[in-house]
Amino acid sequence: MCFGLLPYGTSTQATEGRIMAGFLDKAKEQAQRGLAQGKEKVGEVQAQRAGSDLLRRLGAAYYAQQKGSGTPAEVQQALSALEQHIAQHGDGVLRNQ
């Protein structure tokens, strides 16, 4: 009489395989989330640095204009570039100085 039982050890091996597969799936998902968060953070840092550079450029252009070696057009160009960056990435560069 056969009750559909598997040979000794097969059921345990299958269960262990499913547990391991579930563990690996969760680990893979967690790693992918971490990678996405890391990429997002890198993008934020790069945007912050670019904003800081634009703000520095505006200050330098204004200073040069006040000293007579710069032009209002250079100040306006630097201001426009900074405003465009702020419109795209937010004004965090202004708050973190």
ROFI-816504 format. One record per residue: residue number from 1; residue in one letter; chain; z, y, x of N, C-alpha, C in turn. Coordinates in Angstrom, 3 decimals, decimal comma, always signed. Last residue first. Layout:
<recs>
+-----+----+----+----------+----------+----------+----------+----------+----------+----------+----------+----------+
|   i | aa | ch |      npz |      npy |      npx |     capz |     capy |     capx |      cpz |      cpy |      cpx |
+-----+----+----+----------+----------+----------+----------+----------+----------+----------+----------+----------+
| NUM |  A |  A |        Z |        Y |        X |        Z |        Y |        X |        Z |        Y |        X |
...
+-----+----+----+----------+----------+----------+----------+----------+----------+----------+----------+----------+
</recs>
This chain:
<recs>
+-----+----+----+----------+----------+----------+----------+----------+----------+----------+----------+----------+
|   i | aa | ch |      npz |      npy |      npx |     capz |     capy |     capx |      cpz |      cpy |      cpx |
+-----+----+----+----------+----------+----------+----------+----------+----------+----------+----------+----------+
|  97 |  Q |  A |   +3,238 |  +75,917 |  +24,821 |   +3,166 |  +76,663 |  +26,078 |   +4,517 |  +77,131 |  +26,499 |
|  96 |  N |  A |   +2,939 |  +74,707 |  +22,390 |   +3,503 |  +73,925 |  +23,495 |   +3,469 |  +74,663 |  +24,831 |
|  95 |  R |  A |   +1,635 |  +76,292 |  +20,548 |   +3,069 |  +76,046 |  +20,369 |   +3,712 |  +75,383 |  +21,574 |
|  94 |  L |  A |   -1,004 |  +76,231 |  +21,313 |   -0,304 |  +77,518 |  +21,309 |   +1,214 |  +77,333 |  +21,214 |
|  93 |  V |  A |   -1,755 |  +73,620 |  +21,008 |   -1,826 |  +74,194 |  +22,351 |   -1,055 |  +75,508 |  +22,408 |
|  92 |  G |  A |   -1,673 |  +73,226 |  +18,247 |   -0,615 |  +72,673 |  +19,095 |   -0,605 |  +73,250 |  +20,489 |
|  91 |  D |  A |   -3,451 |  +73,971 |  +16,269 |   -2,917 |  +75,000 |  +17,161 |   -1,761 |  +74,515 |  +18,034 |
|  90 |  G |  A |   -6,331 |  +71,753 |  +15,981 |   -5,060 |  +72,326 |  +15,573 |   -4,530 |  +73,285 |  +16,621 |
|  89 |  H |  A |   -8,876 |  +70,907 |  +16,631 |   -7,733 |  +70,087 |  +17,051 |   -6,369 |  +70,614 |  +16,606 |
|  88 |  Q |  A |  -10,783 |  +72,678 |  +15,532 |  -11,082 |  +71,246 |  +15,628 |   -9,833 |  +70,397 |  +15,849 |
|  87 |  A |  A |   -9,655 |  +75,173 |  +15,708 |  -10,187 |  +74,732 |  +14,416 |  -10,416 |  +73,223 |  +14,402 |
|  86 |  I |  A |   -9,144 |  +75,234 |  +18,455 |   -8,020 |  +75,215 |  +17,518 |   -8,481 |  +74,738 |  +16,147 |
|  85 |  H |  A |  -11,781 |  +75,403 |  +19,404 |  -10,940 |  +74,255 |  +19,773 |   -9,772 |  +74,115 |  +18,793 |
|  84 |  Q |  A |  -12,491 |  +77,885 |  +18,359 |  -13,244 |  +76,687 |  +17,963 |  -12,418 |  +75,430 |  +18,254 |
|  83 |  E |  A |  -10,699 |  +79,537 |  +19,735 |  -10,630 |  +79,432 |  +18,275 |  -11,366 |  +78,202 |  +17,755 |
|  82 |  L |  A |  -11,664 |  +79,197 |  +22,366 |  -10,307 |  +78,762 |  +22,010 |  -10,170 |  +78,596 |  +20,499 |
|  81 |  A |  A |  -14,200 |  +80,347 |  +22,115 |  -14,082 |  +78,944 |  +22,538 |  -12,709 |  +78,393 |  +22,165 |
|  80 |  S |  A |  -13,478 |  +82,976 |  +21,420 |  -14,269 |  +82,144 |  +20,495 |  -14,156 |  +80,663 |  +20,835 |
|  79 |  L |  A |  -12,181 |  +83,796 |  +23,770 |  -11,453 |  +83,735 |  +22,504 |  -12,179 |  +82,854 |  +21,499 |
|  78 |  A |  A |  -14,306 |  +83,731 |  +25,573 |  -13,151 |  +82,854 |  +25,800 |  -12,344 |  +82,692 |  +24,515 |
|  77 |  Q |  A |  -15,906 |  +85,726 |  +24,399 |  -16,431 |  +84,376 |  +24,584 |  -15,287 |  +83,371 |  +24,773 |
|  76 |  Q |  A |  -14,230 |  +87,957 |  +24,590 |  -14,642 |  +87,458 |  +23,275 |  -15,172 |  +86,029 |  +23,364 |
|  75 |  V |  A |  -14,073 |  +88,217 |  +27,372 |  -12,861 |  +87,979 |  +26,601 |  -13,223 |  +87,382 |  +25,246 |
|  74 |  E |  A |  -16,759 |  +88,744 |  +27,920 |  -16,133 |  +87,557 |  +28,499 |  -14,846 |  +87,193 |  +27,758 |
|  73 |  A |  A |  -17,050 |  +91,175 |  +26,565 |  -17,852 |  +90,020 |  +26,146 |  -17,260 |  +88,716 |  +26,690 |
|  72 |  P |  A |  -15,483 |  +92,944 |  +27,999 |  -15,045 |  +92,534 |  +26,667 |  -15,808 |  +91,303 |  +26,162 |
|  71 |  T |  A |  -15,317 |  +91,858 |  +31,455 |  -15,961 |  +92,556 |  +30,342 |  -15,363 |  +92,106 |  +29,010 |
|  70 |  G |  A |  -13,644 |  +92,566 |  +34,598 |  -14,139 |  +91,707 |  +33,525 |  -14,727 |  +92,538 |  +32,402 |
|  69 |  S |  A |  -12,537 |  +94,346 |  +36,315 |  -13,551 |  +93,440 |  +36,870 |  -14,124 |  +92,483 |  +35,823 |
|  68 |  G |  A |  -10,493 |  +95,870 |  +35,267 |  -11,789 |  +96,498 |  +35,491 |  -12,863 |  +95,591 |  +36,049 |
|  67 |  K |  A |   -8,127 |  +94,862 |  +34,465 |   -8,195 |  +95,318 |  +35,857 |   -9,546 |  +95,941 |  +36,198 |
|  66 |  Q |  A |   -8,733 |  +94,024 |  +31,917 |   -7,754 |  +95,096 |  +32,085 |   -7,789 |  +95,678 |  +33,502 |
|  65 |  Q |  A |  -10,511 |  +91,923 |  +32,509 |  -10,982 |  +93,096 |  +31,768 |  -10,031 |  +94,277 |  +31,980 |
|  64 |  A |  A |   -8,781 |  +90,146 |  +33,756 |   -9,901 |  +90,701 |  +34,513 |  -10,437 |  +91,954 |  +33,821 |
|  63 |  Y |  A |   -7,115 |  +89,531 |  +31,576 |   -6,561 |  +90,163 |  +32,775 |   -7,671 |  +90,841 |  +33,582 |
|  62 |  Y |  A |   -8,975 |  +88,260 |  +29,923 |   -8,308 |  +89,490 |  +29,484 |   -7,745 |  +90,259 |  +30,676 |
|  61 |  A |  A |   -9,612 |  +86,053 |  +31,501 |  -10,662 |  +86,994 |  +31,105 |  -10,060 |  +88,325 |  +30,670 |
|  60 |  A |  A |   -7,122 |  +84,805 |  +31,683 |   -7,781 |  +85,281 |  +32,904 |   -8,868 |  +86,301 |  +32,575 |
|  59 |  G |  A |   -6,684 |  +84,149 |  +28,986 |   -5,767 |  +85,036 |  +29,703 |   -6,405 |  +85,628 |  +30,950 |
|  58 |  L |  A |   -8,828 |  +82,374 |  +28,590 |   -8,728 |  +83,613 |  +27,812 |   -7,811 |  +84,610 |  +28,513 |
|  57 |  R |  A |   -8,107 |  +80,337 |  +30,370 |   -9,368 |  +81,056 |  +30,571 |   -9,359 |  +82,390 |  +29,816 |
|  56 |  R |  A |   -5,792 |  +79,427 |  +29,150 |   -5,712 |  +80,007 |  +30,497 |   -6,951 |  +80,854 |  +30,784 |
|  55 |  L |  A |   -6,948 |  +78,392 |  +26,848 |   -5,970 |  +79,471 |  +26,735 |   -5,818 |  +80,188 |  +28,077 |
|  54 |  L |  A |   -8,505 |  +76,362 |  +27,959 |   -9,151 |  +77,452 |  +27,228 |   -8,213 |  +78,653 |  +27,087 |
|  53 |  D |  A |   -6,490 |  +74,724 |  +29,030 |   -7,492 |  +75,325 |  +29,916 |   -8,184 |  +76,501 |  +29,236 |
|  52 |  S |  A |   -5,209 |  +73,959 |  +26,675 |   -4,470 |  +74,726 |  +27,694 |   -5,429 |  +75,425 |  +28,649 |
|  51 |  G |  A |   -7,269 |  +72,477 |  +25,494 |   -6,758 |  +73,685 |  +24,856 |   -6,004 |  +74,567 |  +25,839 |
|  50 |  A |  A |   -7,467 |  +70,364 |  +27,317 |   -8,617 |  +71,242 |  +27,103 |   -8,172 |  +72,552 |  +26,468 |
|  49 |  R |  A |   -4,915 |  +69,237 |  +26,956 |   -5,307 |  +69,789 |  +28,257 |   -6,481 |  +70,747 |  +28,118 |
|  48 |  Q |  A |   -5,111 |  +68,434 |  +24,276 |   -4,061 |  +69,364 |  +24,703 |   -4,435 |  +70,024 |  +26,026 |
|  47 |  A |  A |   -7,174 |  +66,577 |  +24,415 |   -7,357 |  +67,784 |  +23,608 |   -6,341 |  +68,848 |  +24,004 |
|  46 |  Q |  A |   -5,905 |  +64,651 |  +26,024 |   -7,121 |  +65,307 |  +26,503 |   -7,386 |  +66,599 |  +25,736 |
|  45 |  V |  A |   -3,814 |  +63,914 |  +24,316 |   -3,505 |  +64,507 |  +25,620 |   -4,723 |  +65,246 |  +26,163 |
|  44 |  E |  A |   -5,273 |  +62,790 |  +22,195 |   -4,398 |  +63,947 |  +21,971 |   -4,093 |  +64,667 |  +23,277 |
|  43 |  G |  A |   -6,516 |  +60,641 |  +23,489 |   -7,318 |  +61,702 |  +22,887 |   -6,511 |  +62,961 |  +22,644 |
|  42 |  V |  A |   -4,251 |  +59,160 |  +24,119 |   -5,097 |  +59,674 |  +25,209 |   -5,957 |  +60,816 |  +24,685 |
|  41 |  K |  A |   -3,436 |  +58,490 |  +21,525 |   -2,579 |  +59,328 |  +22,369 |   -3,371 |  +59,934 |  +23,519 |
|  40 |  E |  A |   -5,526 |  +56,825 |  +20,750 |   -5,246 |  +58,043 |  +19,999 |   -4,423 |  +59,014 |  +20,842 |
|  39 |  K |  A |   -5,241 |  +54,740 |  +22,556 |   -6,468 |  +55,544 |  +22,575 |   -6,254 |  +56,866 |  +21,851 |
|  38 |  G |  A |   -2,734 |  +53,785 |  +21,702 |   -2,917 |  +54,296 |  +23,063 |   -4,147 |  +55,177 |  +23,172 |
|  37 |  Q |  A |   -3,322 |  +52,895 |  +19,152 |   -2,358 |  +53,983 |  +19,327 |   -2,494 |  +54,609 |  +20,709 |
|  36 |  A |  A |   -5,113 |  +50,832 |  +19,806 |   -5,567 |  +51,962 |  +18,991 |   -4,628 |  +53,152 |  +19,141 |
|  35 |  L |  A |   -3,362 |  +49,164 |  +21,223 |   -4,546 |  +49,715 |  +21,881 |   -5,054 |  +50,932 |  +21,117 |
|  34 |  G |  A |   -1,553 |  +48,477 |  +19,202 |   -1,096 |  +49,188 |  +20,395 |   -2,247 |  +49,847 |  +21,134 |
|  33 |  R |  A |   -3,249 |  +47,070 |  +17,494 |   -2,582 |  +48,293 |  +17,027 |   -2,121 |  +49,135 |  +18,211 |
|  32 |  Q |  A |   -3,900 |  +44,936 |  +19,184 |   -4,959 |  +45,839 |  +18,720 |   -4,371 |  +47,152 |  +18,200 |
|  31 |  A |  A |   -1,397 |  +43,740 |  +19,448 |   -2,070 |  +44,262 |  +20,634 |   -3,167 |  +45,245 |  +20,234 |
|  30 |  Q |  A |   -0,971 |  +42,950 |  +16,815 |   -0,055 |  +43,898 |  +17,439 |   -0,704 |  +44,535 |  +18,672 |
|  29 |  E |  A |   -3,038 |  +41,093 |  +16,511 |   -2,978 |  +42,277 |  +15,654 |   -2,107 |  +43,359 |  +16,281 |
|  28 |  K |  A |   -2,222 |  +39,184 |  +18,434 |   -3,518 |  +39,865 |  +18,564 |   -3,527 |  +41,146 |  +17,732 |
|  27 |  A |  A |   +0,181 |  +38,333 |  +17,344 |   +0,179 |  +38,963 |  +18,665 |   -1,108 |  +39,752 |  +18,879 |
|  26 |  K |  A |   -0,740 |  +37,171 |  +14,984 |   +0,164 |  +38,324 |  +14,922 |   +0,180 |  +39,066 |  +16,253 |
|  25 |  D |  A |   -2,277 |  +35,085 |  +16,076 |   -2,898 |  +36,088 |  +15,207 |   -2,046 |  +37,348 |  +15,138 |
|  24 |  L |  A |   -0,298 |  +33,634 |  +17,419 |   -1,368 |  +34,269 |  +18,189 |   -2,080 |  +35,338 |  +17,370 |
|  23 |  F |  A |   +1,213 |  +32,748 |  +15,213 |   +1,836 |  +33,576 |  +16,248 |   +0,773 |  +34,331 |  +17,039 |
|  22 |  G |  A |   -0,693 |  +31,182 |  +13,913 |   -0,115 |  +32,343 |  +13,248 |   +0,515 |  +33,307 |  +14,234 |
|  21 |  A |  A |   -1,059 |  +29,222 |  +15,875 |   -2,192 |  +30,059 |  +15,467 |   -1,688 |  +31,324 |  +14,767 |
|  20 |  M |  A |   +1,502 |  +28,085 |  +15,912 |   +0,982 |  +28,735 |  +17,119 |   -0,184 |  +29,658 |  +16,760 |
|  19 |  I |  A |   +1,568 |  +27,045 |  +13,312 |   +2,573 |  +28,031 |  +13,739 |   +2,066 |  +28,801 |  +14,946 |
|  18 |  R |  A |   -0,523 |  +25,210 |  +13,435 |   -0,594 |  +26,328 |  +12,492 |   +0,395 |  +27,428 |  +12,874 |
|  17 |  G |  A |   +0,484 |  +23,489 |  +15,393 |   -0,783 |  +24,191 |  +15,617 |   -0,921 |  +25,391 |  +14,704 |
|  16 |  E |  A |   +2,721 |  +22,450 |  +14,120 |   +2,899 |  +23,250 |  +15,336 |   +1,643 |  +24,058 |  +15,644 |
|  15 |  T |  A |   +1,387 |  +21,053 |  +12,101 |   +2,299 |  +22,149 |  +11,762 |   +2,505 |  +23,059 |  +12,969 |
|  14 |  A |  A |   +0,026 |  +19,162 |  +13,621 |   -0,723 |  +20,091 |  +12,777 |   +0,135 |  +21,298 |  +12,420 |
|  13 |  Q |  A |   +2,159 |  +17,781 |  +14,763 |   +1,209 |  +18,480 |  +15,620 |   +0,417 |  +19,506 |  +14,820 |
|  12 |  T |  A |   +3,328 |  +16,695 |  +12,480 |   +4,095 |  +17,627 |  +13,310 |   +3,160 |  +18,442 |  +14,194 |
|  11 |  S |  A |   +1,289 |  +14,985 |  +11,632 |   +1,762 |  +16,050 |  +10,759 |   +2,509 |  +17,111 |  +11,561 |
|  10 |  T |  A |   +1,113 |  +13,215 |  +13,823 |   -0,021 |  +14,040 |  +13,435 |   +0,419 |  +15,220 |  +12,586 |
|   9 |  G |  A |   +3,396 |  +11,642 |  +14,174 |   +3,143 |  +12,745 |  +15,093 |   +2,031 |  +13,667 |  +14,638 |
|   8 |  Y |  A |   +2,099 |   +8,642 |  +12,866 |   +3,271 |   +9,322 |  +13,394 |   +2,852 |  +10,424 |  +14,362 |
|   7 |  P |  A |   -0,708 |   +9,080 |  +10,689 |   -0,012 |   +8,396 |  +11,773 |   +1,101 |   +9,280 |  +12,324 |
|   6 |  L |  A |   -0,038 |  +10,183 |   +7,326 |   -0,773 |  +10,256 |   +8,583 |   -0,021 |   +9,482 |   +9,639 |
|   5 |  L |  A |   -0,102 |   +8,678 |   +4,147 |   +0,651 |   +9,190 |   +5,277 |   -0,216 |   +9,166 |   +6,520 |
|   4 |  G |  A |   -1,013 |   +7,677 |   +1,761 |   -1,682 |   +8,829 |   +2,345 |   -0,932 |   +9,439 |   +3,510 |
|   3 |  F |  A |   +0,191 |   +5,335 |   +1,129 |   +0,624 |   +6,532 |   +0,408 |   +0,011 |   +7,803 |   +1,007 |
|   2 |  C |  A |   -0,924 |   +2,126 |   +0,643 |   -1,058 |   +3,327 |   +1,466 |   -0,706 |   +4,530 |   +0,617 |
|   1 |  M |  A |   +0,000 |   -1,155 |   +0,840 |   +0,000 |   +0,000 |   +0,000 |   +0,000 |   +1,235 |   +0,898 |
+-----+----+----+----------+----------+----------+----------+----------+----------+----------+----------+----------+
</recs>
